[in-house]
Amino acid sequence: MYARLRFLKVANVVLYLGPLSAGMAGLGWGMVAPFVSVFVLWLMTVRPEQWPTSAAEWRTGRALGAALTQVLSQVLLVTVLLGLGRGFVGLAGLELSLNPLLPLCVSIAAIFLSRIVWDARDAAAAGVFLDEDAEAAGGSYAEAKALAAIVPLLTLAEDVDEAKLRERLEVVLSGPGASHRLAALASALSNSERGHAALRRATLTWATEPEIVAPGRVPNALSVAFQLSDGNADLLRLFLPRALALVAAFPDRASGLPSPVTLRQAAETVLEAGPDSDVPRYMWVDLSDGLMALARSVETATAKAGAAADQRPDTRRGAPSPV
């Protein structure tokens, strides 16, 4: 998906080459309207979140105002590019003659290139956005896509074979957008009274596998694992040794865990909840000690990471050398 994002930037350059070359050929104001139409169509293709999605929405004053703003911005952009083209030719003392359709076809080709390499909805589902505005607009779609993806897991029987469950889980959580689907799954499993004990355990195990944590492609894996285990003695017994081992092996991933303050608060909460449960008191004490040990490990790892960042030499040109 990120490779497609780079190709989209190339298509963006092709789009701009149209009015730029038209200006270099001395084509005048008659080209503004065709190029603005092409640029607006390109925006609708690449950034559908910025345009109304229904006839009723188009009839609202807010939508019409936003659309008019988009069109006027493209008028300004096309005018500037035409002017730049004329300026380049004037400074170079050159004369360029082009058929008016040629620059227009260049910009139209950018629309087809963009449509081939980029689909805004698929990108949103994978958690890839052009900018913060696109992310804000596409976030709800990504969440809906993630919820739809985890439904097959939530419909599995409680006594499903462990190997089959693991296989299904890996299929759902693999590929781009895994962090969205994992967060949706954790939210669905947050209420332990709804069952899904096997799925909850399998998800925690998956989220604390070294091959998932080490590359950092699912940055919320460890925090989700802690979320699933919080307050559950059996899951905490599974989570704590795995988390301690991961922090020791990959200290740069310790930031994915809750803060030391949160872990210490969880340790205190565990001790308070212990007497009211069927789990022996000594086990809650051990789990509380484990959470405190994890808090210290995270604290040490993040402190070392900060110290290493401070000691990294500044290679920027002109940066003062330490005295």
N, C-alpha and C positions, 0 to 999 in steps of 0.2 A: 504493500500500500504506500509506503514511503517512497519507493522507486517511482510509482505513478505520480506522486506529488511533485517529484523533480521533473518528470515529463510534462506535467501541467504548466510548470514555469516556462519550459521551452515553448509550449503552445501560446503562452501569454506573450512571449517575445514576437512570435509570428503574427499575432493579432496586431501588435503595435507597428510592425513593419509596413502594414498596409497604408495607413494614413501618412506615415513618415515618407514612404516612397512616393505617394501621391503628391505630397508637398514638394519633394525634390523634383518631380516632373512638372511643377508649376500649375498643378490643377487647383482650381479655386473653390469658392464657397459652395458650388454645386455638388461637391463630394461630401459635404458635412452630413447631410441627412442620410445618405446611404450608409456611411460609416457609423453614424450614431445608431442606426437600426441594427447593424451587425454587432456593435459593442453591447447593446442592450440584450440582444439575443444570447450573446456569450455569457453575460451576467446571469440570465435566467437559467442557463445550462449549468454553470459552475456553482452559482450561489442561489439555489432555489429558495433557501430559507429567508432571503431578503424580499421575496415577492409574495403577494396574496395567493392563497391556494384554492380559493373558491369564488364563485360569482358573487356571493353575498359579501365576502370580505372585500372584493374589488369595489363594491358600492359604498364602502365606509370612507369618510373623509380622511381618516388617518392613513389608510392604505393608499389612497390616491395621492396624498401628500408625500408619502414615502417613495412611491413610484415616480412621481414628478421630480423629486430630488435626485433619484438615481439617473433619470434621463438627462437632467440638466448637468449633472457631474460628467456624464459621457460626452455631452456637447462641448464642455470645457476641455476635456481630455483630447478629443479629436481635433479641436481648434489648435491646441498647443502643439500637437504632433505635426499637423500640417504646417504650422509656422516654423517649427524646428527644421522640417525638411527643406522649406524654402530658404531658411537661414544657412543651412549647411551648404547648399548649392551656391548661394550668393557669396559666401566666404571663400569657397574653393574656386569660384569663377568657372563653374561647369554648366553645361546645358544638358538636361536629361529629358528625353521624350518617351512617354509610355502611353499605352492604350489605357483609358480610365478604368476599364474592366479588370486589368491585371492587378493593380493594388487592392481592388475590392475583393477579387478572388483569393488573394493571399490572406486577408483577414477572415474571409468566410471559411477557408481551410482550417484556420485555428479553432473554429467551433467544432468541426468534425474531429480534429485531433483531441480536443478537450473531452468530447463526449466518449471517445474511444478509451482514453486512459483514466477518466475520472467519473465516478458516480458518487454524488454527495451523500446519498442515503446509505450506500454500502460503506463509505468511508466513516460515516457517523456510527454505524453499527460496530465498526472495528476500532472506534475510539480515536480516529484520525480526523483533524479539523484544519481548515485553512488558517483560522485565527480564533481569538477568544470569542468574537461575536458569533462565528459559525458554531463554535462549541456550545455556547449558550442556547442557540436556536436548535441545534441538533441533539442536545443532551437527552431530551424527552424521547426522541425516536430511538436513540441508542439504548435507553433504559427499557423501552418497550420491546426492542429486539432481543435484549438479554433475557427478559422475563419469558418471552416465547421460547427461547432456546433451552431454558432449564425445566420447562414443564414436563418433558418426558422423564426426567430424573425424579420429580416429585410424585409421579404416578406409579413408580415402581413399587412392587410389594415389599413389605417389611422383611420377609424371609428370602429375598432375592440372593442368588449366589454371589459371594464376595468377589470372585474374579469377574463375573459379568457386570457387577456394579462398578468395579474399578474401570473396566473397559468403557462402559457407557460414560462414566465421569470424565475420563481422559478425552473422549471424543468431543464432549460438550465444551470442555475448558481448554482445548487446544486451539492454536491459531490466534490471529489478531482479535482484539476485543475481549480477551480472556479475563482481564481485570473487571470489566463491566459484568460479565456473566458470573464471575466468582462473587462479586459484591451482591448481585441479585440473589444468588443461591444462599449466601450467608444470611441475608435478610429474611428469606423464606424459612430458613432453619432456625431462626432466632428463638422461636417459641418451642421449647422442648416438649410441651404437652401435646403437640400435634404429631408426635412420633418421629419417623425418619431417623431413628438412632443409628442404623447402619450407614445411611447416607451421610449423616453428620460426621461420623467417625472416618469414613472414607475421604470426605472432603478435607478434613483436618490433616489426614495422612498425606494427601496429594499436595496440600499447600505447604507442607514442611519437608518435602523431598528436596535433596540438594540440587538436583537437576532443574528444579523449578525456581529455587531461591537464588542460586549462584548467578545465573545470567541476568537477573533483574527484570525480565520481560513482564512479570506479573508483580508489580511493586507492592500491591496490597495483600500478597499471599500470607505473610506472617501476621499481619494485623487481623486478617480474617480468621486465621487459625486460633489466635488468642480469643477473638470474639466468640468463636464456637465453643471454646473450652471453658470460658469464664463461668465459674460457679458449679461446674460439673466435675466431680472428683475423678471419675474414670477418664474423661477427656483431658483433664489437667495432668493426670499421670502419664498420658500419652504425649501431651504437648511439651511439657517442661524439659525432659531429657533431650528431645529432638531440637527444641529451640536453643538450649544451652550449647549443644554440639554445633549448631549452625552458626551461632555468634562466634564461637571459638574458631571455626573453620573459615567463615566469611565475615570478618568484623565490619567490612564496608556495607554489609546488608543489615546491620543492627538497627539502622534508622527506620527500617520497615516495621519494627516492633513498637508497641506503645512506649511512651516515655517512662523513665525510671520512677517518676512520681506516680504515674498510673499503675505501674506494676506493684509498687509498695502499698498503694491503696487497696489493690486487689488482694494482696497478702493479708492485710488487716481484715478485709471483708470475709475472707475465707475462714479466719479464726472465729469471727463473730457468728458465721452461719453454721459452724461445725456442730455445736451442741444440739441443734434442732434437726439434725439429719440422722439417717441410719448408718452413716459411715463412721467408723471408730475415730475417736478424738485424735489419736496419735497420727492418723493418716492426714487429717486436716493440718496438723502441725507440720508434718513433712512437706505438704504442698505449699504451705505458707513460707516455709524456709526455702523451698525451690523457687518461688516467685521472688523472694528477696535476693536470692543468688542470681536470678536472671536480671533483676534490676541493676545489680552491681556490674554484671557482665556488659549490659547495654551501656551503662554509664562509662565504663572503662573503654569500650570500643569506640564510642562517639567522641570521647576525649582524645583518644589517640588519632582518630581521623581528623579532628580539628587541629591538633598539633602538627600533623603531617602537612595539612593544607597551609598552615602558617609558615612552615619551613620550606615550602616549595619555592624555588627561585623565581623571581619576577622577570620574565623574558620580554616584557613590553619594551619597545624602543623608547629610550629616554628615561626609563625608570631609575630613580636614584639607587645607588648601591648602598648596602647597609654599612654604617660606620663601626 
